Amino acid sequence: MLYTGASLPLLRAQYVIDNIFLRGEFTVYEKYLKEFITAERDALSLLADGVDASYDGVIDLLAKCEGKIVFFGIGKSGHIGKKLAATFSSTGSPSIFVHAAEARHGDFGMIEKRDVVILLSHSGGTAETTVAVENLKKIGCATVAFCRSADSDLARLCDYKMVYPFTREADRLGVAPSSSTTVQLALGDSVALTLSALKGFTREDFYKYHPGGALGKALKGERDG
């Protein structure tokens, strides 16, 4: 089949799809999906198997935080930081997200001495994130490196570190942030839920912060029922 007016990547994709159907391999997508989901599952298993007391100091720090928990980052790690700030806030630990680039244009002013700042960088070497530690120390807040390597610049510069085990990304090139962001999200969620459990956070508390949507409706029914 001849294709015109399409980019090279699209032509390659269409060629693959056409040949799949010509061979009658109608379930080939299932193979790909299972391959990548399994890779991310394996990354989570590695994370779970590696959990030990090394995270205790960070959890103690966050449990005693008298200010906000600030997630700080850029790129895909920044996107994970935004989600974690929302999860921490809705489960009883007031949190915000500060973008690493915007911080250098005034957003450092969102951070106070009593806050704890968690800096996310999978490599631990992201320039926009590591360079921020100097400014954060001037503010006087505690800093936590959230990365894959204890030997990274970020881990060495911060007061505390939360390091996770990692082998490779899920894609076949081994470069697209996939397994790494899944691990960051799972570890971050587990810390948020640990803090919530330690605080005795209840379903009524959750409803107070989340009165809308299907969740809010269900919790309101519980309260009023």
FENKAQUI-V867664 format. One record per pair of residues at least 4 apart in sequence whose ideal C-beta (glycine too) atoms are under 7 Angstrom apart, sorted by the first residue. I is the first residue (numbers start at 1). GAP is how many residues later the second one is. Records with the same first field share a line. If there is no record, write none. Layout:
BEGIN
I->GAP, GAP
END
This chain:
BEGIN
1->17
3->8, 11
6->4, 5
8->4
9->4
10->4
11->4
12->4
13->4
14->4
15->4
16->4
17->4
18->4
19->4
20->5, 8
28->4
29->4
30->4
31->4
32->4
33->4
34->4
35->4
36->4, 134
37->4
38->4
39->4, 131, 140
40->4, 130, 138, 139, 142
41->4
42->4
43->4, 136, 139, 140
44->4, 138, 139, 142
45->4
46->4, 119, 121
47->117, 118, 136, 139, 140
50->115
51->4
55->4, 107
56->4
57->4, 103
58->4, 86, 102, 104
59->4, 132, 135, 136
60->4
61->4, 55, 81, 99
62->7, 31, 54, 133
63->132, 135
65->4, 51
66->48
67->45, 47, 48
68->26, 27, 28, 47
69->19, 24, 26, 47, 49
70->25, 26, 28, 41, 45, 46, 47, 48
71->10, 13, 14, 24, 26, 47, 49
72->9, 26, 28, 45, 46, 47, 48, 57, 60
73->4, 5, 8, 27, 46, 47, 48, 56
74->4, 25, 26, 27, 52, 54, 55
76->4, 101, 105
77->4, 43, 44, 45, 107
78->4, 21, 22, 42
79->4
80->4, 40, 101, 104, 105, 108
81->4, 16, 39
82->4, 15
83->4, 102
84->4, 104, 108
85->4, 10, 11, 12
86->4
87->4, 102, 105
88->5, 7, 104
89->4, 5, 6
90->119, 120
91->101, 102, 105, 110
92->103, 104, 107, 109, 113
93->99, 102
96->14
98->4, 5, 9, 12, 13
99->4, 8
100->28, 29, 32
101->27
102->5
103->4, 5, 29
108->27, 31
111->4, 6, 25, 28, 30
112->29
113->26, 27, 28
115->26
116->25, 26, 28
117->19, 24, 26, 27
118->26, 28
119->10, 13, 24, 25, 26, 27, 35, 39
120->26, 64
121->4, 5, 8, 26, 33
122->25, 26, 55, 58
123->24, 25, 29
124->21, 23, 24, 25, 28, 29, 30, 31
125->5, 27, 28, 29
126->4
127->4
129->25
130->23, 24, 27
132->4
133->4, 10, 24, 25
134->4
135->4
136->5, 7
142->17, 18
143->15, 16
144->14, 16, 17, 18
145->9, 10, 13, 16, 17
146->16, 38
147->5, 7, 8, 16
148->15, 16, 18
149->6, 14
150->5, 11, 13
151->4
152->4
153->4
154->4
155->6, 8
164->19, 23
166->14, 17
168->6, 11
169->5, 6, 7, 8, 9, 10, 11
170->8, 9
171->4, 5, 7
177->4
178->4
179->4
180->4
181->4
182->4
183->4
184->4
185->4
186->4
187->4
188->4
189->4
190->4
191->4
192->4
193->4
194->4
195->4
196->5
201->4, 5
203->4, 16, 19
204->4, 19
206->4, 13
207->4, 9, 12, 13, 16
210->5, 6
211->5
212->4
214->4
215->4
216->4
217->4
218->4
219->4
220->4
221->4
END
